[in-house]
Amino acid sequence: MTNEDKALIFLSSDRGYGFFTRFSNFITKNRNGKALINITDNSKFLPPQLINDIEHEMIAAVTTKGQLLIFPVSQMPKLDKGKGNKIISIPKKELNTSDPEKLKLLKILPDNANLVINTQNDSLILNRGNQENYLGKRAQRGKKLPRRYQIIISLGIEPST
């Protein structure tokens, strides 16, 4: 097994569930592929994220309604396949509306990195101190971002200075 095979990849869906798995679980002998993550109807797979340091990295999860939750990667399970565990709590009443709340973006934050929240007109940089306001445990609701930063286009990472 090479180092690439041992690499950890975080998989998630917009329903707010996810897990991490080894890269070697993506490799199959079957021609038709392999199912790694179970996605329910009307949900989408979010882009996979590479995990470099499970003990020190954090997960930043943002919903379509502007809720942000930051928690340690180590709180998520390591699975070979499945649905995963809840990343961020989305109330049932928010799931059953005409515009349901979903997990919009997810980013793995390296130790001591700044989180950059990009909106259509502005950017907000959360340094380590500001990130503490949004720290919590896996499956919690998270905290609402300031009003002008609730409609997020992308999340980025920049090294702290």
MOURTA-V871417 format. One record per run of one state. SS is the DSSP state (a for helix, b for strand, c for the rest). FROM is the first residue (numbers start at 0). TO is the last residue. Records with the same first field share a line. If there is no record, write none. Layout:
SS=FROM-TO  FROM-TO
//
This chain:
c=0-1  6-6  13-15  26-35  37-43  51-56  63-65  75-76  78-80  82-83  86-90  95-101  109-111  119-121  126-126  135-141  144-145  149-150  159-160
a=2-5  22-25  72-74  91-94  127-133  146-148
b=7-12  16-21  36-36  44-50  57-62  66-71  77-77  81-81  84-85  102-108  112-118  122-125  134-134  142-143  151-158
//
